[in-house]
Amino acid sequence: MLDVNAAKPYSTGESFNTLLPILKQAGLEQVQSICELSGGLSNHNYKITTPTGCYVLRVNADAADSFCTREQERFYWQQLAQAKLAPALLWVSEDERYYLSDFIESDLIESDLIESDFIESAVASAAECAAIEHTMIDSQCFQRKRFIHWPALERQTSAADFVLGQSSLGILHHGSSPQACLSPEPRLMPIQQDKHPNSTARLLLELLLQLRELPTGPYAISITEQWQEYHQQMLAYQASLTTMHNWNERVAKLLNIQIAIKDWCDNLAACLIKPQFCHRDLNPHNLLLKNNRLYCIDFEYATASHPLCELAVVLATHALTPAQQNELVTQYLSEHPYVSINAAAAVPAAIDMYWVFACYWALLMAAQTEPSRSADYLAWFDCFWPLITQAS
């Protein structure tokens, strides 16, 4: 995860003297500055400024290697760069530890605040107040407008939150659970009903539709296979880590919801016709806005998988109104060639599985990291856990 707009003076991670020889290997001789880019949860990223341009140097975390194959990551990165949906990957070190890519200076997006602190709360929760560049008053509409960087749109949304929002639009069936009450054929609500009109949903939809058309490539994994892979890794660490009491307590929580996880996976498998290319981590920190289009970064999880993976991440991590969520779901699934007509009913299950995978990720990273950093990943687990349906 990466916010390329929140650069800070070089401070942590690799030492300055360590990075200079690496940059020389990459062909950058006259380095004017190195700034660490904030927002990363695992890998370190640095903005490199030279007389001829700006670049991003990514230092891959060893622990992240267990989640991806670097060859696979680069395959999809280069595929999206060729499609003009990602920055160009310019150089890779022989040991695959360092990546050099183009730096894209992300534009601001206008966020209208009307009768609510909707976006304001998202900005505060994401600690992105420093990214707000401009505030003005529209005297005609009495609207306070802000121009923010894309990561300021971050907001964690559970399946229950999503269903509650859709219920407020009056488009849901009654039922006893989020999965039971979402209509299999949601109706698109008029956008004028949205109290917070902006271009966020349109930009996200354009990106999702573009990604859907990309070749799947030679790699693929189903949601069920991903769950089983993470689960087996977790059990292997559980057998070998005998002293991490706090870690095992959190493992027990995941073990207690295995039946629910299987049900969510089964619901998703039931509506799948064919896998498609999926980035699988389209959170706001992995998206750049430039010239009114979105670009993707961070391809560690990219592969062919379930089409609802893409939709679920966007719904789970962006501060979207119920009307914007409805617009995304309806337009994305309209005549979608790779899912059945009732796929909308499985959207809550896909959101739940996104947070389930986030919890597995946090535990696996904690198990592979030194104790001082391990506590940070356990804290991320505690942040993600309440977002899972039936979590207690």
N, C-alpha and C positions, 0 to 999 in steps of 0.2 A: 504494500500500500504506500502511496507516495503523493505528496502535495508539492508540485513543482513551483508553486507561487510563494511558499512560506520558507524561503531560503534564510538561513541564519549563518553568521560567521563560523568558519571552520572551528570545531571544538572537540567532537568525540569520534569514535570509530577508529579508522585507520589514521596513523600519524601523517602529517603533511609530508615529511621526508619519505615515507613509505609510498605515498601515492604518486609523487613526482616521477620516479623511475617507471611506474606502471603507465603513466600518461605518455612518457617518452616512447615506450614500446608501442603505444597506440598511435604514435605519430604526432603527438602534441608537444612541441618543443618549448614554446613561449607561453607558459601558463601565468596569467595575471592574477587569478584568484580561484580559491576553492571554497565553496560554501556547502555545508551539509543541508540537505533538503529534509524538512520535517515530515512526519506522517507515517514513516515506515514502522511496521510492527516486527519485522524480521530482518530484511535486507537493509543495508545502508546505501544511500544515494547522495551524490554530490553534483552540484552545478559547477562546471569547469568553464572559466572564461579565458579566452585567448584573443589576440588582436584580430583574428579572422572570424570568430564566432563563438557560440556557447554550446556546451555539450553536457550530457549527463553520464557520469560514471557510476555504475551500480556494482556494489560489492556483495556478492551472494553469501548469505549465511549458510554455514555448514548444516545446521539443523533443518533448513528448508529443503535440502537435497532429498530428504526422505519423502517429500510430498510431490516431487516432480522429477522428470527426466530432462536434463538440460537440453539435450538434442531435440526433444519434443517441444520444449518451450521456445527454442530458437526457430524451429520450423514454423510455428504459428505466428510468432512475432514477425518473421520475414514475410509470411503470407499476408498479414494485415498491413504491413508497411507497403507492400506492393499494391494493395487495394486502397492506399491513402487513408487508412484507418488507424495508423500507429506511426510513431516516430521511426525513422530509419535506424536500423541496427548497423553500426559502422564497424565495430571491431569486437572480437572476443578473445580473451587471453587463452593460452594453450591449456591451462589448468581449469578453464571455465569458471574461474572465480570472479573475473571482472568483465563487464559489458560496457561498451561505449556507444551511446546513441545520440541522435539530434536532441537538442533542447527546444521545447515548444513553450513559448511564453503564453500562458493561458489568458484568455480574455475574461472580462467580467460579465455577469448576467444580471439583468434587472430583476429585482424581486419586489413586487408590490405588497405592501402591508396594509390590509384593510380590515378594520374592526377586530384585529386579532394580533397576537404576538406569535403567530404560527412559525414564520421563518425566524423571528427573533429568538425563540426558544431553541430552534435547531442550531442557530449560530452559536448560542451560548453553550449548548451541550457539546458541540464539537470543538469548543475552545478556539473558534475562528474569528473572534471579534477583531483581531488585528488585521484580518484579511479584508475587512469592509473598507472600501476606498472612498465612497462618496455617499452623502445623504442629502436629499433635497425635498422640498415641499411643493406639491402640485396644488396651487391655489384653486384651480377649477374643480378638481375632483376631491380635494381635501384628503389626498392620499400621501402617505409618507413613503418615498421610494428609496430603495437602497440598491447599490450595485455591489455584488459580492462575487467572490471566487466560487467555482463549482463545489469544492469540498465543504463550503459553508451550508450546502444543502443536505448534509448528512443528518439522518435521524433514524434511530433503530425502531423498526416496526415489526410486531409479532403477527402471527396468523390471526390471533384474536382481534388485534387492533385493525387489521385489514378488513376482516369480516364486519366488525362494528361500523367502520366507515362506510362500507358498501350498504349495510343495513340502513344507515342514515339517509341514503339515497332512495330507499324503498324498492330495491331491486333483488332482494333475497327471499328465498323460501324460509319457512320456519323450521327449526330443527334444534337438536340438543347439543350440537358441537359445531365448531367452525366448518369442518369438512362436510357436515350434513346440510348446512343451511345455505351454502353458496349456490346460486342458480347455475345450472350447467350452460345456460345461454343468457349471459348478462346483457342488458340493454345499454347502449351508449347514451349517456345523459347529455343534454345540451350544455356546452361549455360555459354559457353565460350564467349557469347556476353556481359556478365556482366563484368563491369569494376572493380567491388569490390567483387571478389569471397571470400567467407568464409562459415563457416558451419552453420550460423544463420538460414537460411531458412530450411535446412535439419533437424536441431534440433527441430525447431518449428513444422514442418510437422510431425515428429515422435510423438511429444507430442499430437498434434491435433488428429492424427489417434488413439492413445492409449485412449484418453479421449472419443472419439466417440464410443468405444466399451464397455464402462462402463455401468452398469445397470442404468436406469433412476431414480430409487427410487420412493418414494410415493409423491414427490413434483413436481409441474409443474406450469409454467406460460408462456403465450404467449407474444410476443412483444407488441401486442395491449393491452392485459390485464395489462402489466407493465406500459405502457404509461398512461392508464386510472387510474391506482392506484396512480402513482406519481402525475397526474394532479389533482385528487380529494384531495389529501393531500395538494397540493399547494393552491388550492382554499379555503380549510378550514383554512389554516394559513392566507390567504389574508383577509378573513372575520374577523379574530380576531386580526391581527396586523395592527393597524391603524396609527402607528407613524413611520413605516419603509419606508420612501419615496424612498430611494435608492433601497430597496428590491422590492417595487411595480413597479418601473420603469423596472426592469429586468423581472418581471412577465409579463408585457405588451408585451415584446419582444416575449416571448414564446406563448402568446395568439395570436399574429399576424401570427404565422406560423402553426396554428393547421390544416389547410387544407393540407399543405405539409406533416405534420407528418402523417395524416391519409392516404395519398397516399403512403408514404413509408411503413407504416404498411400493407396496402392492397397488395402492391407489394411483400412483404415478405410472407404474408399469402398465396398468390397465388402459390408460389413455394414449400410450405411445404407439405411433405407427412406424416411425423411423427416426434415428438419431440425427442431429444436425450439429454444425460447429457451435461450440459454446466457449465463451471466455471464462465463465463461471465465477468471476469475482468483479463484477461491474459496480463496485461501490464508488462513491463520489471521489475518493482519493486515487482511483485508478482511471479517471476520465479527465481529459483536457478539452477545454472549449477554445476553439480558434476559428475565426471567420465564420461564425454561426454554424459550426459543425463540431461533433465530438470525436476525439481520438482516444484510443485505448492504450494503456500501459500495463505492465506486469502480467506475463503470460504463463506463470508457473502452473496454473490449473487448467489451461486451455486444452480442449480435446473435443471429440465428438461425443455428445451426450444428449440428455433429455431437453427438448426445447423449453420446458418450463424452468430449467435451471437459470436461464438468462432473465426471464421475467421475474422470478422470485427474488433474485439478488437486488434488482432495481427497486422492487416494491419494499423490500426489507430494509434498505439502507438509505433511501432518498426521502426527503421531506416533501411528500406529495399530498395533495388534498384528496379526499375520496373521489371527487370528480376526475381528477387527473389519473388516479389509479384506475378508475373505471375506463377511462379513455385508453390507457395503455393496454389493459387486459383485453378489451373488446377489439381494438384495432389490431393488436398483435396476433390474436387468435382467430381473427376473421379469415376464413378460408385457409387456415394454416395447413400446409400439405403433410405435416409430419405428426400431427396429433389428432385424436378423434374429436367429434363435435362436442363432447361433454368435458373437454379438457379444463374448462374454466372452473369446474367443481373441484379440481385437484390443485388449484393454485394455493390454497391454505396449506396443503400437505407439502408443497414445494417450498413454501416459506419456512415451515417447521424444519424441513430437512436442511435448509441453508443454515439455520441456527444450530442444528445438531452437528453439522460438519464443523461449524465454528468452534463448538465445544471440544470436539475431538482434536481439532487443530491446536487449540490452546493446551490441552493435556499432553499431546505428543511433543509440542515445542518445549513445554516445561520439563519433560522427561529427558530431553537431550541438551539442556542448557545448564550452565553453572548455577548454583543455588541462588546467587544474588539476582540473576535475571529470571530464574524460574518463578519466583514470586510474582513477577509482573505478568507472566502468562497465566498463572492461576487466577490473578485478578481479572484477566480478560475472560476466563471461564465464568467467573462469578457475574460478570457483566452480561454474558450471552445467555447463561442458563435460564433466567426468568423469562426470556423471550420464547422459550419452547412451550408449547401447549402441554398441559398436565404436569409441568415441572413443579416441584415443591421443595 
